[in-house]
Amino acid sequence: MNRRTFLTASAAAVGSLAGCAGGESAPESTPRSMDSPRPTGTPPYYEGVDLPDGVYVQPFENAMSMQGRAEAGPYRIALMYAAPHRFWLVEGDRASERPIRPADDLHLMAVVWDAETGQVVPETGLSVEIARDGETVSEEVIYPMLSQSMGFHYGGNFILDGDGRYEVEVTVGGLPIRATGDFEGRFDAPQSATLSLSFTESEREAVAVERLEEYGERGAASPTRMDALPSPLTVEDVPREALDTASTHDAEVVPTVLDGDAAPVGDRYLAAYLRTPYNRMAIPGAAWSATVRRGGGVLTEVDLRRTFDPEVGYHYGAELSTALRAGDEVVFTPATPPQVARHEGYERAFLELESVSFTV
């Protein structure tokens, strides 16, 4: 792969990045001029790219500065940062861009996972308070996000108060979705931990940006693997054989039927997974219903609840009152697309969802 590489040499020379992570060390790179202004929109080399209406390869891979890990009740938290990123917030079925502000210093990221199973915990809600010498510099909720490099995580752009060391208090909210199995009750209470953040020239010099020549093509950048982080929240295998896989606006729907001890709730259970193409990252924050049809009529209708289970993982699921038979049709209908922020490469996908159908 032929690539052109840029280095964020100082806080005043930060480029617009897309993925939330790369390696911890900087690749061979060419420094930007110290006099270059920080970009607040699309750099010139984005111009003229015809982006598809769906998932495409993000513009950059980039390194990040790992700041440390901490324990907070049942959670483990990792804190890191990269150069400021532009990203998109989702409200309903629309994505709105949050551009880089001229004063933004960094893109702060956090990953939260269960200490016992190592599974990334989705949708907890997360806030940070950044302080220096006992004085609060910034305090806000940071967004649940999807990126091609990291999958589900929390992130946001922040303005600091110059070079130095900061204390970052990370507060993880109680899990607002259903938890089943050994996860039931485990994530109910908010938890906090404080980590140190170093914002220095040497730290920033390790945050490199590498342009991808495949930018804008159908596909996705490779996920990041780091010893300090758990595996991303993905959907590789399902507990039982999947009914099939269908795609709607590039979101892959993978349903399965669980019974007996395999069912998180009740004796018969319908579970559906929503994932990205290419990297198979789990997509949280959507709302779905399911209709089971038999012999031309409706057998049952259920709302699928966002659920986190140690064996079944993060999924959309509901108990079934009747066992399914061969030939039954299961129709999944979206009510709300995933309400999760996206980095470049995902902001045009997973919004215009349509019903998908499977035959047992």
C-alpha positions as CSV (number, residue, x, y, z in Angstrom):
1,M,0.0,0.0,0.0
2,N,1.4,3.4,-1.0
3,R,0.6,6.0,1.7
4,R,1.3,9.6,2.3
5,T,2.1,10.2,6.0
6,F,1.6,13.3,8.2
7,L,2.7,13.9,11.7
8,T,0.9,16.1,14.3
9,A,4.0,17.8,15.5
10,S,2.3,20.2,17.9
11,A,-1.1,21.2,19.1
12,A,-1.2,24.0,16.6
13,A,-0.6,21.6,13.7
14,V,-3.2,19.0,14.2
15,G,-4.9,17.4,11.2
16,S,-8.4,16.2,10.8
17,L,-8.4,12.4,11.7
18,A,-11.0,9.7,11.1
19,G,-10.2,6.5,13.0
20,C,-9.9,6.6,16.8
21,A,-6.8,4.5,17.1
22,G,-3.7,3.1,15.5
23,G,-0.4,1.8,17.0
24,E,1.1,3.4,20.1
25,S,4.2,4.4,18.3
26,A,4.4,6.8,15.4
27,P,5.3,5.5,11.9
28,E,7.8,7.2,9.7
29,S,6.4,10.7,9.1
30,T,6.8,14.2,7.7
31,P,6.3,17.1,10.2
32,R,3.8,19.8,9.4
33,S,4.9,23.4,9.6
34,M,4.7,24.8,13.1
35,D,3.0,27.8,11.5
36,S,0.2,25.8,9.9
37,P,-3.2,26.7,11.2
38,R,-5.3,23.9,12.8
39,P,-7.9,22.8,10.2
40,T,-11.5,23.3,11.2
41,G,-13.1,21.5,8.3
42,T,-12.2,19.3,5.4
43,P,-8.6,19.5,4.3
44,P,-7.9,20.1,0.6
45,Y,-7.0,16.4,-0.1
46,Y,-10.6,15.4,0.8
47,E,-11.9,17.4,-2.1
48,G,-13.3,15.7,-5.2
49,V,-13.8,12.3,-3.5
50,D,-17.1,10.7,-4.5
51,L,-18.2,9.0,-1.3
52,P,-20.7,6.0,-1.4
53,D,-24.0,6.0,0.4
54,G,-22.8,3.5,3.0
55,V,-19.6,2.3,4.6
56,Y,-16.3,3.5,3.0
57,V,-12.6,3.4,4.0
58,Q,-11.9,6.2,6.4
59,P,-9.3,8.8,5.3
60,F,-6.7,8.1,7.9
61,E,-5.1,5.7,10.3
62,N,-3.6,7.3,13.3
63,A,-1.6,6.6,16.5
64,M,-2.9,7.4,19.9
65,S,-1.3,8.2,23.3
66,M,-2.3,5.6,25.9
67,Q,-2.7,7.4,29.2
68,G,-3.5,4.4,31.5
69,R,-6.0,2.1,32.9
70,A,-8.0,2.0,36.2
71,E,-10.5,-0.1,38.1
72,A,-13.9,1.2,39.0
73,G,-16.2,-1.4,40.7
74,P,-16.9,-4.2,38.1
75,Y,-15.4,-2.0,35.3
76,R,-12.0,-1.6,33.8
77,I,-11.4,1.8,32.1
78,A,-8.7,2.8,29.6
79,L,-8.0,6.4,28.8
80,M,-6.2,7.6,25.7
81,Y,-6.1,10.5,23.2
82,A,-5.4,11.3,19.6
83,A,-5.5,14.5,17.6
84,P,-8.9,16.2,17.3
85,H,-11.3,14.3,15.0
86,R,-14.5,15.4,13.3
87,F,-17.4,13.1,13.9
88,W,-21.2,12.9,13.4
89,L,-23.9,12.8,16.1
90,V,-27.1,11.0,15.3
91,E,-30.6,12.2,16.2
92,G,-33.4,10.1,14.8
93,D,-32.4,9.2,11.3
94,R,-30.1,12.2,10.7
95,A,-26.4,12.5,11.2
96,S,-25.0,16.0,11.9
97,E,-21.3,16.8,11.7
98,R,-19.3,18.1,14.7
99,P,-16.3,19.8,13.1
100,I,-13.0,20.4,14.8
101,R,-13.1,23.7,16.6
102,P,-10.0,26.0,16.3
103,A,-9.2,25.7,20.0
104,D,-9.6,21.9,20.2
105,D,-6.5,20.3,21.6
106,L,-7.2,16.6,21.5
107,H,-9.7,13.8,20.9
108,L,-10.2,12.1,24.3
109,M,-11.3,8.4,24.2
110,A,-12.3,5.9,26.8
111,V,-13.0,2.2,26.6
112,V,-15.0,0.5,29.4
113,W,-15.1,-3.3,29.9
114,D,-16.2,-5.9,32.4
115,A,-13.3,-7.0,34.6
116,E,-14.3,-10.7,34.7
117,T,-15.2,-11.5,31.1
118,G,-13.2,-8.8,29.2
119,Q,-16.3,-7.8,27.2
120,V,-16.7,-4.2,26.3
121,V,-19.7,-2.7,28.1
122,P,-22.1,-0.9,25.8
123,E,-24.3,2.1,26.5
124,T,-23.3,2.8,30.1
125,G,-23.2,6.6,29.7
126,L,-19.8,8.2,30.5
127,S,-18.7,11.6,31.7
128,V,-15.3,13.1,32.4
129,E,-14.0,16.0,34.5
130,I,-10.6,17.3,33.6
131,A,-8.7,19.2,36.3
132,R,-5.3,20.8,36.6
133,D,-3.8,21.8,40.0
134,G,-7.2,21.3,41.6
135,E,-9.1,23.5,39.1
136,T,-11.7,22.1,36.7
137,V,-10.7,22.7,33.1
138,S,-13.6,20.9,31.4
139,E,-16.5,18.7,32.5
140,E,-19.0,17.0,30.2
141,V,-20.5,13.8,29.0
142,I,-18.6,12.2,26.1
143,Y,-20.3,10.4,23.3
144,P,-20.8,6.7,22.6
145,M,-19.1,6.3,19.2
146,L,-18.3,3.8,16.4
147,S,-15.1,3.9,14.5
148,Q,-13.5,1.4,12.1
149,S,-10.4,1.2,14.2
150,M,-11.9,0.8,17.6
151,G,-15.5,-0.1,17.2
152,F,-17.7,1.0,20.1
153,H,-16.1,3.4,22.5
154,Y,-16.6,6.9,24.1
155,G,-15.0,10.0,22.7
156,G,-15.1,13.8,22.2
157,N,-12.9,16.7,21.4
158,F,-11.6,18.8,24.3
159,I,-9.9,22.1,25.0
160,L,-7.2,22.0,27.6
161,D,-5.2,24.7,29.4
162,G,-1.8,24.3,27.9
163,D,1.0,21.8,28.3
164,G,1.2,19.8,31.5
165,R,-0.4,17.0,33.5
166,Y,-4.1,16.8,34.2
167,E,-6.3,14.6,36.3
168,V,-9.2,13.0,34.6
169,E,-12.1,11.7,36.6
170,V,-14.1,9.2,34.5
171,T,-17.6,8.4,35.8
172,V,-19.4,5.4,34.3
173,G,-23.2,5.5,34.6
174,G,-25.4,2.5,35.5
175,L,-26.3,0.3,32.5
176,P,-29.6,1.6,31.1
177,I,-30.3,-1.6,29.1
178,R,-31.3,-5.1,30.2
179,A,-28.6,-7.2,31.7
180,T,-29.1,-11.0,32.0
181,G,-27.4,-14.0,33.4
182,D,-24.4,-13.2,35.6
183,F,-24.5,-9.6,34.3
184,E,-27.9,-9.0,36.0
185,G,-27.5,-6.3,38.6
186,R,-23.7,-6.2,38.0
187,F,-23.7,-2.8,36.3
188,D,-26.5,-1.0,38.1
189,A,-24.5,1.5,40.1
190,P,-22.4,4.4,38.8
191,Q,-18.6,4.0,39.3
192,S,-15.7,6.5,39.1
193,A,-12.0,6.4,38.6
194,T,-9.3,9.1,38.3
195,L,-6.5,8.8,35.7
196,S,-3.6,11.1,34.9
197,L,-3.2,12.6,31.5
198,S,0.0,14.0,30.1
199,F,-0.3,16.7,27.4
200,T,3.2,17.5,26.3
201,E,5.1,18.0,23.1
202,S,6.7,14.6,23.3
203,E,3.3,12.9,23.8
204,R,1.9,14.7,20.8
205,E,4.8,13.8,18.6
206,A,3.8,10.2,19.1
207,V,0.4,10.8,17.7
208,A,0.9,10.3,14.0
209,V,-1.6,10.4,11.1
210,E,-1.2,8.2,8.1
211,R,-3.4,8.9,5.1
212,L,-5.0,5.8,3.4
213,E,-4.9,5.7,-0.3
214,E,-8.1,3.6,-0.3
215,Y,-10.0,6.5,1.2
216,G,-13.6,6.6,-0.1
217,E,-13.6,3.1,-1.5
218,R,-16.1,0.5,-0.3
219,G,-14.5,-1.2,2.6
220,A,-13.1,-0.4,6.1
221,A,-9.8,0.2,7.7
222,S,-8.4,-2.7,9.8
223,P,-9.3,-2.8,13.5
224,T,-6.7,-1.9,16.1
225,R,-5.3,-4.6,18.4
226,M,-3.5,-3.4,21.6
227,D,-2.5,-5.3,24.7
228,A,-3.8,-2.5,26.9
229,L,-7.3,-2.7,25.4
230,P,-9.9,-5.6,25.3
231,S,-11.0,-6.9,21.9
232,P,-13.5,-4.6,20.2
233,L,-17.2,-5.3,20.6
234,T,-17.8,-7.5,17.6
235,V,-20.2,-10.1,16.3
236,E,-18.2,-13.0,14.9
237,D,-20.1,-16.1,16.0
238,V,-23.6,-16.4,17.4
239,P,-24.5,-18.9,20.2
240,R,-26.6,-21.1,17.9
241,E,-26.7,-21.4,14.1
242,A,-27.9,-18.1,12.6
243,L,-31.1,-18.1,10.6
244,D,-29.2,-16.3,7.9
245,T,-27.7,-12.8,7.4
246,A,-29.4,-9.9,5.7
247,S,-28.2,-6.3,5.1
248,T,-30.1,-3.0,5.2
249,H,-28.2,0.3,4.6
250,D,-25.0,-1.7,5.2
251,A,-26.1,-2.9,8.7
252,E,-25.9,-6.6,8.8
253,V,-28.8,-8.3,10.8
254,V,-27.9,-11.8,12.1
255,P,-30.7,-13.5,14.1
256,T,-30.8,-16.8,16.0
257,V,-33.3,-18.7,18.1
258,L,-32.2,-19.9,21.6
259,D,-34.0,-22.3,23.9
260,G,-33.6,-24.1,27.2
261,D,-30.5,-23.1,29.1
262,A,-29.1,-21.1,26.2
263,A,-32.0,-18.6,26.4
264,P,-31.2,-15.6,28.5
265,V,-34.9,-15.1,29.4
266,G,-37.6,-17.7,29.4
267,D,-37.5,-21.0,27.5
268,R,-37.6,-19.7,23.9
269,Y,-35.8,-16.6,22.9
270,L,-35.2,-14.7,19.7
271,A,-31.9,-12.8,19.5
272,A,-30.7,-10.5,16.7
273,Y,-27.3,-9.0,16.3
274,L,-26.6,-5.8,14.3
275,R,-23.1,-5.4,13.0
276,T,-21.0,-3.5,10.5
277,P,-19.8,-5.1,7.3
278,Y,-16.1,-5.9,6.8
279,N,-15.1,-5.6,10.5
280,R,-18.2,-7.0,12.0
281,M,-18.3,-4.4,14.8
282,A,-21.5,-4.6,17.0
283,I,-23.8,-1.6,16.4
284,P,-25.6,-0.5,19.6
285,G,-28.4,1.9,20.3
286,A,-31.1,0.8,17.7
287,A,-34.7,-0.1,18.2
288,W,-36.3,-3.2,16.5
289,S,-39.5,-5.2,16.6
290,A,-40.0,-8.7,15.2
291,T,-43.1,-10.4,13.6
292,V,-43.4,-14.1,13.2
293,R,-45.7,-15.2,10.4
294,R,-47.1,-18.7,9.8
295,G,-49.3,-19.9,7.1
296,G,-50.0,-16.4,5.8
297,G,-51.0,-15.0,9.2
298,V,-49.3,-13.3,12.1
299,L,-48.3,-15.7,14.9
300,T,-46.7,-13.2,17.3
301,E,-45.2,-9.8,17.5
302,V,-42.5,-8.7,19.9
303,D,-40.3,-5.7,20.7
304,L,-36.7,-6.6,20.8
305,R,-34.9,-5.2,23.9
306,R,-31.2,-4.1,23.9
307,T,-29.6,-6.8,26.1
308,F,-26.2,-7.5,27.5
309,D,-25.5,-11.2,28.5
310,P,-22.2,-12.8,29.3
311,E,-22.9,-15.8,27.0
312,V,-25.1,-14.2,24.3
313,G,-23.2,-10.9,24.3
314,Y,-24.8,-7.6,23.3
315,H,-27.9,-8.2,21.2
316,Y,-31.5,-7.3,20.6
317,G,-33.8,-9.9,22.0
318,A,-37.2,-11.0,23.2
319,E,-38.9,-14.1,24.8
320,L,-41.1,-16.1,22.4
321,S,-44.4,-17.6,23.7
322,T,-44.5,-20.2,20.9
323,A,-41.7,-22.4,19.4
324,L,-40.8,-21.7,15.8
325,R,-41.4,-24.3,13.1
326,A,-39.7,-24.9,9.8
327,G,-41.2,-22.5,7.2
328,D,-42.1,-19.8,9.7
329,E,-41.1,-16.3,8.5
330,V,-39.5,-13.8,10.9
331,V,-39.6,-10.2,9.9
332,F,-37.4,-7.6,11.7
333,T,-38.7,-4.0,11.4
334,P,-36.6,-1.0,12.5
335,A,-38.2,1.6,14.7
336,T,-35.1,3.8,15.3
337,P,-31.7,3.6,13.6
338,P,-28.6,3.2,15.9
339,Q,-28.3,6.4,18.1
340,V,-24.5,6.3,18.3
341,A,-22.0,8.8,17.0
342,R,-19.9,7.9,14.1
343,H,-16.4,8.6,12.8
344,E,-15.7,9.0,9.1
345,G,-16.5,5.9,7.1
346,Y,-19.7,5.2,9.1
347,E,-21.5,8.5,9.0
348,R,-23.4,7.7,5.7
349,A,-24.5,4.2,6.8
350,F,-27.0,2.5,9.2
351,L,-29.5,5.3,8.9
352,E,-32.1,4.4,6.3
353,L,-32.9,0.9,7.7
354,E,-35.7,-1.2,6.2
355,S,-37.3,-4.4,7.2
356,V,-35.5,-7.7,6.6
357,S,-37.1,-11.2,6.5
358,F,-35.8,-14.7,7.4
359,T,-37.3,-18.1,6.9
360,V,-36.8,-20.7,9.7
